[in-house]
Amino acid sequence: MTNIAFPEGSYIPQGGVISPILANMFLHVVFDAWMEKHYANTKYGTIRWERYADDIIVHCKNETEARYIKNRIKERMAECKLELHPKKTKIVYCKQSNRRGGYKDNCFDFLGFTFKPGSVYGKDAEGKGQRWLGYVTSISRKASKRLVTQIMKWKIHRATGAELADLASQKAPIIQGWINYYGRFRLYCMHSVFKALNIRLIRWVMCKYKRFRRRMFQARQFLIEISKAYPNLFVHWRYGFTPDQF
């Protein structure tokens, strides 16, 4: 949604300070209240949904219901001078072991996470370990790339006037925040993010100490020794993302 139009013809541009608040209020009426009225409690059951800003997930029992609800939402949005994104709006089949059907789309992204079929380990009624196909959650590829880009922008390798402890202290709140959010499900999927961070730390070693110039292997070994001596120095090291893990 690029602009919100009001009856008198004025517009709030996208990116304006107040536009997210007004957009959320508008969509509450356009979507949330409308769904609550028509689909929250029907004789066929309740259709559940989640909405964060203009990202929405609607849970349906089958493909027929999904297609019906998708068309009704499209009509509702058109009534309110809005339209669904043609590429992002899709029906997804949440494939699991107890669901034998199939569909062309079986994964989706929401709020920086990817939801898709994946292997799940647990115990059966007799306490025996087994694996089955579940519907799992992990950091999305797009979110991973965004975090790696942020790490590149830090330009850690140029901060040669700082000590390693200074860098660890400066970045600790940010790294911990990433882990708290994106690491809530399948933390190990953040490996590529922290691999990029460790490589930047290795380059910092190469730039700071003359004996490691153009000696990436030796710089990496130096950082590995530090991580073994001080495993809690960097937040991501505490979770096992150490320089020796790639």
Helices and strands as residue ranges (DSSP letters): E 3-5, E 11-13, H 19-27, I 28-33, H 34-39, E 49-52, E 55-58, H 63-79, E 108-110, E 113-123, E 129-139, H 141-154, G 156-158, H 164-182, G 187-190, H 191-208, G 210-212, H 216-229, H 235-238, G 243-245
